Amino acid sequence: MTPLPQQISSATATTSRGTRFSVARVHPNGIADRTAVAYAHDLDVSAPRSHLMMFHGSGGSDDVIDAEVFAPYVEGAIDAGWVVTAATLGGNSWGNAFAHECIANVDAYVSSVFAIGPRLLLGESQGGGTLFSVLLRKTVPSIAAAVVFAPAVNFRWVCEKGTSSPAIRAAYGATPADFADKIRGYGALTGVAADFAGYRLRVRSSYDDTMTPKAAHLDAFIEAGLASQFAVFDSITVTGDHISAEHYDAPADLAFLEAAAAAFEAVVERDGGADELHQVLVGGDDGGRAAGLRGQPG
């Protein structure tokens, strides 16, 4: 395979269904924050395809793309013809400005190499909090759907009680006294329901979780009324501690993402392109047909 721009290494693998693919490590657009990019060898780079963006947990890196628990997700995405990325995001950036700069840069880089259509998001723990922040800030365009596991969505709780309180304070250059001000516009709980209007989300969380307990995180998001305008807010309660095996169901989650991407692409085809799609989704008269995507950037 021809090396990707700014590639620093590459490994080759084969999915259980026989699709050959590469996982390249790159410095996208020359940015030092290392990113993994996975793509099938027989990919037609001119045909639009989904971009699955993975967000790692606390202290993680782009190596999340190689994690055993995510192998069924990555391989399923490759078999579906998607491009998969995982950025390091500085390890513990907790959805801060640097994280968003890196995420936007990765999407721009991938879009310069491949024809990219819907964006699909996948995150766990800290990465779940970052994922919600991406939804809040609309960091990348054309977000069709997201799947998230044990999301650390309540940043103030992490600051005050979580095991990652020093890391999240450092990420925002904050003290407990000014933390609430520093995370405004980044922490999902600082948003309003309209910020999340139209998104399709599946989330699994557990009351047994001692690191990101559902009661303190996802329930707080719901109780604040922030889930009320999602097109789909599929909250599944599981058992077990932090990111237990019950949190993951690759076949069901990939089917959820694929259906959302297909719905998104159908609206694009019907309405003639990204610029027109944006107008339809955020304010056009579509008779409710795009309700599942309303509020999405084009």
Disulfide bonds with the S-S distance in Angstrom:
none
